[in-house]
Amino acid sequence: MSTHEKETFLQTYDWVTGWQQLPWAHDEPTLFLAEICAKRTAGAALDIGCGAGTDSLYLAQRGWDVTSLDFMPKALEFTQQRATEAGVKVTPVEADIMRFVKLDKDFIGKEALMAMRDSGPRKTFVSMAIDNHEAPAQPGDSIVRNGRVIGTITSAAWGYRINKNLAMGFVDPEFSAIGSTFSVEISGKVFAAEVCAGCLYDPGYERVRG
């Protein structure tokens, strides 16, 4: 995982107030997990990159001894909180071990992991300019295209130096190219928005060097 990707995760977890707001949150278990549980006797399970904790919860509720692993402390907080509310036990561990995952080896969950890798990211992080001079967007605001929610705002603020209403968020990959358009729901109203470069002010860092 690149430094930029890690920073994106850090920013996202800083902005959300609940696990449901995470762009990758899901209520159902990951692909193939239910099938694996149905075929195997409950034992020890390691949920690598537990995220919102859905898979950890699913396993623990079915009698598995679950270790929930993630490099994001807040991901572990969400997972532990959900487990406590559900009356089950998980063991949270903070670590980044993806460099140790060897896809040329056989292991439980390899097929699901490779399917996720091959299918590409479900969401892409973008910057956007919103056609709205009333108020900035808020974390959790919906990003909409043709009446369908395609993403979620993670942060927003007024860009005083460029006089634009700016925001960042996760969207479906097909709407992530610069120039892509959609709408953002802010305080019950809908405003047009367009994907823009990540740095509109001094993109070449000339002012910093000067």
N, C-alpha and C positions, 0 to 999 in steps of 0.2 A: 504494500500500500504506500502510495506516495505521500510526501509531506503535505501537499495541497489537499489530498483526500482526507487525511487525518484532521487538518484544520477545518475542513467542511463539516466533518462529524462533530468536532468540538463546538463549533458555532451553532449547529443545529440543536444539540442537547442543551446548550446554554439558553436557547430561545424558547424551547417548548416548556410547558407547565404540566403536561400529562403525557403518558405513553401513547394515547390515541392520536396526538398531534404529530407524531413521528411519521415522515413520509413513507417509511417502509413498515409501518405498523400493520398487523393483520390479525384478524380474529380467529382464523382457521389455521391448523398446523401446516407446516411446510410440506411441499410435495413429497409423497412417498412415506412420510412419517407415520401416518395412520396404518398404512400397509405393513410397515416394519413392526410396529407394536403388535399388530394382530398376529404376526407370525412368530414372535419371540416372547419368551418368558421375561417378565420384568427383571431388570438387573441394574447395573450401573450405566449411566449415560452422561456424556459430556456434550453440552450444548455450546458449540463454538460460535461466538458472535451472537449472544442471546438476544441482543437488541431490545425489543419491547417485552420479551419474556414469554411470548405465547407458546413456543415449543417447549420451553422448560416447564411451564404450567401444565401443558397437555401430558407430558411424560410423568410428572410428579403425581398428577391426579390418577394415573394408572399404575401406581405402585413403583415407579422407577426411582432409583437413588440418583438424583440429578445434581451435577455440578454445572453451574451456569457461568460461562466464561465470556468476558468482553474486555476491551481495553478502555471503555468509557465507564467511569464510575456511576454516572447517572443512569446508564442502561441497567446496571446491577441494582441500583436503588429501585427503579421501576419494577424489575423482576422480583426483587425481595418483597416489595410492597404488595404486588399482585398475589404472590404465593401466600403471604400472611393473610390477606383478605379471603383467599380460597381455602385456608386451613390446611395447606400442605407445606412441606419443607424442601428447600433447595439450598445448595451451597454456592454462594457467589464468590467468584475468583476474578480479580482484575489482572489481565495479562494480554499481550499482543503476540500470538504464536503462529500467525498465518505463514510466516517464513518456514515453519517446521512442517507444514502440510505437504506431503509428497503424493502427488496425484498418480505417480507410477506404481504406488502400492495399493493393495486392497484394504478397505476398511468400511465399517458400517456407515452409511450415509454418503459414500463416495459418489454414487450414481446421482443422488439429489444435488450434491455440491457441483458436480460437473454440468448438470442440466441448468442450474442457476448461472454458472459461469458462461455457458454457451449461449444462453438466451439473452445475455447482456443485461445492463442495469434497468431496473424497473422505473427509476426516476433519475433525472439529471439536474444538477444544481446550476441555476442561471441568475444573472442580474437582469433587471428590467426597469423601464421608465414607465410610469403610470400617468395617464392624462387626467390628472385630478389636482386641483389647487385648493381643495377643501380640507383634507386631512391625510396623513400618511396611513398606509396599511398597517395591520397589526399581525403579529405571529399567529398563525392558525387560520387567517383569512383564506378563503378558497380562490383558486385560479381556475377559470372556466373557459371552455371553448365549445361553441354550438350547444349550450345547455348542459354540457357534461363537465364535471369536476376533473381537471387534469393535473392538479397540483395544489401545493400549500405554500403560503408565505412563511418564511422563517424570520425575516427581519426587514425593517423599512425605516426610512428617514428622509427628510427634505435635503436635497443636494444644493446647498446655498451657493456654492461657487459656480454651479452650472444651471441653477434655477430650474431644477427638475425634481419631481417626486419619484424617488428611487426605492427599489425593494429587491430582495433576494428570496429565492425559494426553489423548491423542487417541482419539476414538471415532467410529464411523459416525454421520453427521449425525442419523439418526432416533432416536438414543439420547442426544442432547445437551441436551434440555430439562431444566430443573430439576425434580427429582422422578423422573427416569428411573432405573430400577434395572437392575443387572447384577451380575456377580461379578468378583472379582479373585483371581488365583492368586498366593499368597505362600508361598514356601518349601515348595512341594509341597501346600499346603492351599488350599481355596477359601473365600472370604469374601464375604458380601453387601456391596454398595456402592450409594450413591445420589448422583446429581448434585446438587450444592448451589451456592449463590451463591459467587462468587469470593472474597468477604470476609465471613466469618461473625462475626469479632470487630470491633466498631466499624464496621459497614458504612456508617454515615453520617458517619464521621470526626469524631464529636462529641468524643471524647477528645483527638484531635489539636488541635482548635480550642480546647478548654478549657485 
